[in-house]
Structures are given as structure tokens and as C-alpha cells.
Amino acid sequence: MTNSLLSPLFAFVIYGVLVGILSLASKAISMRGKTSHEKTSSYASGEEHDAEPAAPGYRPFFVAALFFAVLHLGVLMLGTSGLAPVSLVYLGGLMLALLALILG
């Protein structure tokens, strides 16, 4: 019996029952509100929201993410290279890749 109390399945069932009881109790004692337009509309400082999204796509995010990924991995590679002469060639390629990302 003691081992079954410590099993994950038994704990999951107990917590599930407790959450269900708590959910039903809170639903029973909660206050009912009246539906209105203000509750269902979005709030933007009293102004109507724009019909088109602010950022039209994910392209600016991906460019920034790729820039930082190339930068961090490049510094990691240069830091572990041991100042070999070939690391200067790698540093030049890293600079060109970052310049291409910046200029688009």
C-alpha cells in the first residue's frame, strides 16, 4: 500500500480529483456577470484597434535571430580555435556573413 501511494499514476489521479473538486466549488460560488460589449471588445487606451497587424510577418524576427545565432556560434568557434592562422579566414567569413545579414 505504501508503494502504491508514491506511484506517479496514483498522485496524478488524486491531484486530478482535487482540481476537479476545486474547479466545481469555485464555479458554484463565483459571481455571475452580465454580458456587454465592453467585456468582449479589445481595449487599446480607449481607441479602436487597427484592422491590419502591426508586424506583417516574421521576417524581421528571423533576420535578427539568424544574426545573433551566427554571431554567437562564430565567437564560440573563434574562442575555441586556439588562435590558429586559419581562424583569421574564419573571422573574415564571419564578418562577411554578418554584413550580408545587416544589409539584407
QUIJO-V411833 format. One record per backbone hydrogen bond with DSSP energy under -0.5 kcal/mol. CO is the residue of the C=O (numbers start at 1). NH is the residue of the N-H. Records with the same first field share a line. If there is no record, write none. Layout:
CO->NH, NH
This chain:
1->5
2->6
4->7
7->11
8->12
9->13
10->14
11->15
12->16
13->17
14->18
15->19
16->20
17->21
18->22
19->23
20->24
21->25
22->26
23->27
24->28
25->29
26->30
36->40
37->41
42->44
44->47
47->44
54->56
58->62
59->63
60->64
61->65
62->66
63->67
64->68
65->69
66->70
67->71
68->72
69->73
70->74
71->75
72->76
73->77
74->78
75->79
76->80
78->81
84->87
85->88, 89
86->90
87->91
88->92
89->93
90->94
91->95
92->96
93->97
94->98
95->99
96->100
97->101
98->102
99->103
100->104
